[in-house]
Amino acid sequence: MILLPADEAVCREWCKIAVKLRVTGLQVQDARLAAVMYVYGVRHIRTFNAGDFSRFDGLVAIHPESVWLPIQFRCLLRLRS
């Protein structure tokens, strides 16, 4: 696992996003994650709240079920053969 630090660059990006998109309330945490992603060049995030990330240009939010179910299905097929 790699932990990405929330350094000064992330804080600046976070503030920029919050002001530009008028982020308030709990959405502030999504904006913080988006800031980390922008600063470190991460473009994909797996989240149960994929819709919450639609406002962030260039980021792709993937719901876990969209990945897990196909993998689970492939595993079941392997067990049958």
C-alpha positions as CSV (number, residue, x, y, z in Angstrom):
1,M,0.0,0.0,0.0
2,I,1.2,3.5,-0.8
3,L,0.2,6.4,1.3
4,L,0.1,9.8,-0.4
5,P,0.9,12.7,2.0
6,A,-1.4,15.6,2.2
7,D,1.3,18.2,1.8
8,E,1.2,21.9,1.0
9,A,0.6,21.3,-2.7
10,V,-2.4,19.2,-1.8
11,C,-3.8,21.8,0.5
12,R,-3.5,24.5,-2.2
13,E,-5.2,22.3,-4.7
14,W,-7.9,21.4,-2.1
15,C,-8.6,25.1,-1.5
16,K,-8.7,25.8,-5.2
17,I,-11.2,23.0,-5.9
18,A,-13.4,24.0,-2.9
19,V,-13.7,27.6,-4.1
20,K,-14.1,26.8,-7.8
21,L,-16.8,24.2,-7.2
22,R,-18.3,25.9,-4.1
23,V,-17.9,22.7,-2.1
24,T,-19.6,22.6,1.3
25,G,-20.4,20.1,4.0
26,L,-19.4,16.5,3.6
27,Q,-18.4,17.1,0.0
28,V,-15.3,18.8,1.4
29,Q,-13.8,15.3,2.0
30,D,-14.4,14.3,-1.7
31,A,-12.7,17.5,-2.7
32,R,-9.7,16.6,-0.5
33,L,-9.4,13.2,-2.1
34,A,-9.7,14.8,-5.6
35,A,-6.9,17.2,-4.6
36,V,-4.6,14.4,-3.6
37,M,-5.4,12.6,-6.8
38,Y,-4.7,15.7,-9.0
39,V,-1.4,16.4,-7.2
40,Y,-0.1,12.9,-7.5
41,G,-1.5,12.0,-10.9
42,V,-4.0,9.4,-9.7
43,R,-6.9,9.3,-12.2
44,H,-9.0,6.4,-10.8
45,I,-10.7,5.8,-7.5
46,R,-12.8,2.9,-6.3
47,T,-15.7,4.2,-4.2
48,F,-19.3,3.4,-3.3
49,N,-20.1,7.0,-4.0
50,A,-19.0,7.2,-7.6
51,G,-21.5,9.9,-8.4
52,D,-19.9,12.2,-5.9
53,F,-16.8,12.4,-8.1
54,S,-18.5,13.3,-11.3
55,R,-17.9,17.0,-10.7
56,F,-14.1,16.6,-10.8
57,D,-12.8,16.8,-14.4
58,G,-10.4,14.1,-15.4
59,L,-11.1,11.7,-12.5
60,V,-12.8,8.4,-12.9
61,A,-14.8,6.9,-10.0
62,I,-15.4,3.2,-10.2
63,H,-18.1,1.5,-8.0
64,P,-16.6,-1.7,-6.4
65,E,-19.5,-3.8,-7.8
66,S,-18.5,-2.9,-11.4
67,V,-15.2,-4.5,-10.8
68,W,-16.0,-7.2,-8.2
69,L,-18.9,-8.9,-9.9
70,P,-17.1,-9.7,-13.2
71,I,-14.1,-11.0,-11.2
72,Q,-16.4,-13.1,-9.0
73,F,-18.2,-14.4,-12.0
74,R,-14.9,-15.5,-13.7
75,C,-13.9,-17.3,-10.4
76,L,-17.1,-19.2,-10.5
77,L,-16.6,-20.2,-14.1
78,R,-13.2,-21.5,-13.2
79,L,-14.6,-23.6,-10.4
80,R,-17.1,-25.3,-12.7
81,S,-14.5,-26.3,-15.3
